């Protein structure tokens, strides 16, 4: 599962989105741990994150689940190197999310990061970076308490479209509306998977043959490699 970088917006919004992404992941039944390092004294941050004889660190607590490390750019040189080892390593069973109030471009330009973290951030794909717009979209996802979620975002635009269609005496409204939503949905998922149709079908909850037919019927251009 890919490591994610969340940036911009407030810390509360980043935390909300990280929790929601965890709740919609395969690790939803496992623990979610927030490592909010700036809320504790500098001298205790290493111990809280990586643990000691007396303290179970956040990394150990998050095994099997998700760990959010916020305020990436506020870490000391030593902690940046330790976090880089964690991000680049494979000897753990954690889904890692890292967050900052600054976007990745600013962090890379300003030289606030040590070389290993700089290299990690520079190598992220577009699908691994969640800025304000994507964070807003994730916040619209339904939670497990029955919130209106995405429908509350779509309904205002859909209402004007449907009303205009009804006034014009149009037909096939269902197919038109579903197609208008389905095409960008499939395109975004295919972009996320790098054109891998088998993985895209799994994420969408359809079989591969159905996905292929919808790609053809909707005239969707496959990403390179798909």
C-alpha positions as a Python dict, from the first residue, in 0.01 Angstrom:
ca = {
    (1, 'X'): (0, 0, 0),
    (2, 'X'): (144, 336, -106),
    (3, 'X'): (280, 591, 139),
    (4, 'X'): (85, 917, 117),
    (5, 'X'): (187, 1281, 163),
    (6, 'X'): (-86, 1521, 279),
    (7, 'X'): (-14, 1893, 262),
    (8, 'X'): (-181, 2231, 295),
    (9, 'X'): (-503, 2298, 489),
    (10, 'X'): (-511, 2282, 868),
    (11, 'X'): (-374, 2008, 1092),
    (12, 'X'): (-730, 1919, 1194),
    (13, 'X'): (-833, 1872, 829),
    (14, 'X'): (-523, 1663, 753),
    (15, 'X'): (-598, 1442, 1052),
    (16, 'X'): (-963, 1406, 951),
    (17, 'X'): (-866, 1301, 598),
    (18, 'X'): (-598, 1059, 720),
    (19, 'X'): (-854, 893, 948),
    (20, 'X'): (-1106, 871, 665),
    (21, 'X'): (-851, 719, 426),
    (22, 'X'): (-767, 464, 694),
    (23, 'X'): (-1136, 386, 747),
    (24, 'X'): (-1179, 320, 373),
    (25, 'X'): (-867, 102, 346),
    (26, 'X'): (-801, -268, 390),
    (27, 'X'): (-661, -181, 735),
    (28, 'X'): (-985, -23, 857),
    (29, 'X'): (-1023, -274, 1141),
    (30, 'X'): (-666, -213, 1261),
    (31, 'X'): (-532, 73, 1471),
    (32, 'X'): (-485, 432, 1350),
    (33, 'X'): (-206, 623, 1527),
    (34, 'X'): (-130, 994, 1496),
    (35, 'X'): (228, 1099, 1566),
    (36, 'X'): (174, 1469, 1636),
    (37, 'X'): (533, 1543, 1730),
    (38, 'X'): (501, 1920, 1770),
    (39, 'X'): (261, 1868, 2061),
    (40, 'X'): (536, 1725, 2282),
    (41, 'X'): (875, 1864, 2392),
    (42, 'X'): (1160, 1833, 2144),
    (43, 'X'): (1365, 1614, 2379),
    (44, 'X'): (1088, 1351, 2402),
    (45, 'X'): (991, 1324, 2036),
    (46, 'X'): (1234, 1047, 1943),
    (47, 'X'): (1120, 834, 2237),
    (48, 'X'): (751, 884, 2158),
    (49, 'X'): (798, 799, 1791),
    (50, 'X'): (1042, 507, 1807),
    (51, 'X'): (1001, 398, 2168),
    (52, 'X'): (1238, 305, 2449),
    (53, 'X'): (1258, 52, 2730),
    (54, 'X'): (994, 246, 2922),
    (55, 'X'): (779, 375, 2636),
    (56, 'X'): (601, 193, 2353),
    (57, 'X'): (659, 419, 2054),
    (58, 'X'): (400, 517, 1797),
    (59, 'X'): (575, 307, 1531),
    (60, 'X'): (532, -9, 1738),
    (61, 'X'): (174, 84, 1831),
    (62, 'X'): (83, 124, 1463),
    (63, 'X'): (202, -221, 1349),
    (64, 'X'): (-66, -374, 1127),
    (65, 'X'): (-245, -40, 1097),
    (66, 'X'): (-183, 317, 984),
    (67, 'X'): (62, 576, 1119),
    (68, 'X'): (27, 948, 1045),
    (69, 'X'): (342, 1158, 1101),
    (70, 'X'): (244, 1526, 1085),
    (71, 'X'): (453, 1845, 1060),
    (72, 'X'): (730, 1671, 865),
    (73, 'X'): (932, 1991, 823),
    (74, 'X'): (947, 2053, 1199),
    (75, 'X'): (1160, 1746, 1271),
    (76, 'X'): (1521, 1766, 1382),
    (77, 'X'): (1797, 1637, 1153),
    (78, 'X'): (1823, 1315, 1355),
    (79, 'X'): (1449, 1247, 1345),
    (80, 'X'): (1432, 1328, 975),
    (81, 'X'): (1692, 1057, 909),
    (82, 'X'): (1504, 807, 1126),
    (83, 'X'): (1174, 887, 955),
    (84, 'X'): (1342, 853, 614),
    (85, 'X'): (1467, 506, 713),
    (86, 'X'): (1109, 419, 809),
    (87, 'X'): (964, 553, 482),
    (88, 'X'): (1225, 387, 262),
    (89, 'X'): (1241, 60, 455),
    (90, 'X'): (1026, -251, 430),
    (91, 'X'): (1081, -409, 771),
    (92, 'X'): (746, -299, 913),
    (93, 'X'): (377, -369, 862),
    (94, 'X'): (245, -13, 864),
    (95, 'X'): (65, 208, 616),
    (96, 'X'): (250, 537, 645),
    (97, 'X'): (103, 883, 591),
    (98, 'X'): (320, 1192, 625),
    (99, 'X'): (184, 1545, 643),
    (100, 'X'): (294, 1907, 638),
    (101, 'X'): (136, 2250, 625),
    (102, 'X'): (369, 2325, 330),
    (103, 'X'): (336, 2171, -16),
    (104, 'X'): (605, 1940, -150),
    (105, 'X'): (736, 2201, -394),
    (106, 'X'): (808, 2451, -117),
    (107, 'X'): (974, 2187, 100),
    (108, 'X'): (1198, 2083, -189),
    (109, 'X'): (1289, 2441, -285),
    (110, 'X'): (1357, 2571, 65),
    (111, 'X'): (1596, 2294, 160),
    (112, 'X'): (1417, 2227, 489),
    (113, 'X'): (1462, 1852, 453),
    (114, 'X'): (1764, 1628, 490),
    (115, 'X'): (1876, 1447, 174),
    (116, 'X'): (1701, 1110, 237),
    (117, 'X'): (1365, 1277, 302),
    (118, 'X'): (1420, 1513, 10),
    (119, 'X'): (1482, 1212, -216),
    (120, 'X'): (1172, 1033, -86),
    (121, 'X'): (949, 1338, -138),
    (122, 'X'): (1090, 1403, -485),
    (123, 'X'): (1010, 1047, -589),
    (124, 'X'): (641, 1055, -497),
    (125, 'X'): (390, 1008, -777),
    (126, 'X'): (99, 1248, -827),
    (127, 'X'): (-140, 989, -682),
    (128, 'X'): (62, 985, -358),
    (129, 'X'): (32, 1362, -302),
    (130, 'X'): (-289, 1497, -154),
    (131, 'X'): (-317, 1876, -163),
    (132, 'X'): (-612, 2097, -61),
    (133, 'X'): (-836, 2000, -356),
    (134, 'X'): (-792, 1625, -311),
    (135, 'X'): (-825, 1662, 65),
    (136, 'X'): (-1158, 1837, 7),
    (137, 'X'): (-1272, 1547, -213),
    (138, 'X'): (-1171, 1287, 46),
    (139, 'X'): (-1355, 1476, 319),
    (140, 'X'): (-1671, 1433, 110),
    (141, 'X'): (-1644, 1054, 127),
    (142, 'X'): (-1918, 897, 340),
    (143, 'X'): (-1811, 783, 683),
    (144, 'X'): (-1947, 481, 865),
    (145, 'X'): (-2220, 676, 1039),
    (146, 'X'): (-2427, 740, 728),
    (147, 'X'): (-2321, 1098, 652),
    (148, 'X'): (-2442, 1230, 313),
    (149, 'X'): (-2083, 1236, 184),
    (150, 'X'): (-2037, 1259, -192),
    (151, 'X'): (-2408, 1301, -264),
    (152, 'X'): (-2407, 1636, -83),
    (153, 'X'): (-2135, 1757, -321),
    (154, 'X'): (-2296, 1625, -640),
    (155, 'X'): (-2660, 1706, -572),
    (156, 'X'): (-2655, 2085, -635),
    (157, 'X'): (-2487, 2049, -976),
    (158, 'X'): (-2698, 1747, -1067),
    (159, 'X'): (-3023, 1923, -976),
    (160, 'X'): (-2968, 2207, -1223),
    (161, 'X'): (-2863, 1960, -1495),
    (162, 'X'): (-3166, 1735, -1444),
    (163, 'X'): (-3412, 2025, -1420),
    (164, 'X'): (-3279, 2168, -1747),
    (165, 'X'): (-3312, 1827, -1912),
    (166, 'X'): (-3669, 1784, -1790),
    (167, 'X'): (-3771, 2128, -1911),
    (168, 'X'): (-3626, 2048, -2253),
    (169, 'X'): (-3830, 1729, -2266),
    (170, 'X'): (-3515, 1520, -2282),
    (171, 'X'): (-3497, 1147, -2226),
    (172, 'X'): (-3227, 899, -2123),
    (173, 'X'): (-3145, 1118, -1823),
    (174, 'X'): (-3033, 822, -1615),
    (175, 'X'): (-2778, 709, -1873),
    (176, 'X'): (-2654, 1065, -1927),
    (177, 'X'): (-2604, 1140, -1557),
    (178, 'X'): (-2448, 803, -1477),
    (179, 'X'): (-2215, 834, -1776),
    (180, 'X'): (-2110, 1185, -1674),
    (181, 'X'): (-2008, 1057, -1330),
    (182, 'X'): (-1876, 716, -1436),
    (183, 'X'): (-1628, 838, -1698),
    (184, 'X'): (-1420, 1065, -1471),
    (185, 'X'): (-1442, 808, -1191),
    (186, 'X'): (-1295, 531, -1407),
    (187, 'X'): (-1037, 769, -1556),
    (188, 'X'): (-916, 877, -1211),
    (189, 'X'): (-889, 520, -1083),
    (190, 'X'): (-698, 412, -1396),
    (191, 'X'): (-463, 707, -1348),
    (192, 'X'): (-412, 600, -986),
    (193, 'X'): (-323, 245, -1091),
    (194, 'X'): (-101, 355, -1378),
    (195, 'X'): (-337, 192, -1628),
    (196, 'X'): (-345, -144, -1449),
    (197, 'X'): (-699, -258, -1535),
    (198, 'X'): (-702, -558, -1303),
    (199, 'X'): (-619, -342, -1001),
    (200, 'X'): (-858, -68, -1118),
    (201, 'X'): (-1140, -322, -1147),
    (202, 'X'): (-1069, -439, -792),
    (203, 'X'): (-1077, -82, -655),
    (204, 'X'): (-1401, -8, -841),
    (205, 'X'): (-1564, -332, -730),
    (206, 'X'): (-1636, -459, -1082),
    (207, 'X'): (-1493, -747, -1283),
    (208, 'X'): (-1226, -684, -1544),
    (209, 'X'): (-1449, -758, -1844),
    (210, 'X'): (-1707, -506, -1723),
    (211, 'X'): (-1436, -245, -1680),
    (212, 'X'): (-1299, -308, -2030),
    (213, 'X'): (-1647, -268, -2177),
    (214, 'X'): (-1708, 60, -1992),
    (215, 'X'): (-1366, 193, -2101),
    (216, 'X'): (-1459, 116, -2462),
    (217, 'X'): (-1819, 243, -2441),
    (218, 'X'): (-1723, 568, -2265),
    (219, 'X'): (-1424, 634, -2492),
    (220, 'X'): (-1176, 653, -2204),
    (221, 'X'): (-812, 700, -2300),
    (222, 'X'): (-587, 464, -2106),
    (223, 'X'): (-274, 599, -1933),
    (224, 'X'): (56, 488, -2083),
    (225, 'X'): (130, 132, -1986),
    (226, 'X'): (-240, 43, -1960),
}
